[in-house]
């Protein structure tokens, strides 16, 4: 994941990776502040989307 493929962060957030893919992303995150920050922003955005949904509805993820 050396080229910072952001789509893998989205897949990681939504549990869309294989076990091997998750391990690769987690290993990359351990050494990459840029990607940790990006993942934090994705989580924040997902939280805002979930908060904006009417009661009883859920966003994917």
C-alpha positions in Angstrom: 0.0 0.0 0.0 3.0 2.2 -0.5 1.2 4.4 -3.0 -1.5 5.5 -0.6 -4.4 4.0 -2.4 -7.2 5.8 -0.6 -9.9 3.4 -1.9 -8.3 0.7 0.3 -8.9 2.9 3.3 -12.6 3.1 2.4 -12.8 -0.6 1.9 -11.0 -1.1 5.2 -13.5 1.2 7.0 -16.5 -0.7 5.5 -15.0 -4.2 6.2 -14.6 -4.8 2.5 -11.1 -6.3 2.6 -9.9 -9.9 3.0 -8.0 -10.7 6.2 -4.8 -10.4 4.2 -5.9 -7.0 2.9 -6.8 -5.8 6.4 -3.4 -6.8 7.6 -1.7 -5.0 4.8 -3.6 -1.8 5.5 -3.0 -2.1 9.2 0.7 -2.5 8.7 0.8 0.5 6.4 -1.2 2.6 8.9 1.3 1.8 11.6 4.0 3.7 9.7 2.0 6.3 7.7 0.6 9.4 9.5 -1.0 10.6 6.2 -3.1 7.5 5.9 -4.0 7.4 9.6 -5.2 11.0 9.3 -7.2 10.2 6.1 -8.8 7.2 7.9 -9.7 9.4 10.9 -11.4 11.9 8.5 -13.3 9.1 6.8 -14.5 7.9 10.2 -15.5 11.4 11.1 -17.4 11.8 7.9 -19.2 8.5 8.4 -20.2 9.6 11.9 -21.7 12.8 10.5 -23.6 10.9 7.9 -25.0 8.5 10.4 -25.9 11.4 12.7 -27.8 13.1 9.9 -29.9 10.0 9.0 -33.5 9.8 10.3 -34.0 7.6 13.4 -34.0 3.9 12.6 -31.9 4.2 9.4 -28.2 3.3 9.2 -25.5 4.1 6.8 -23.6 1.2 5.4 -20.6 0.4 7.5 
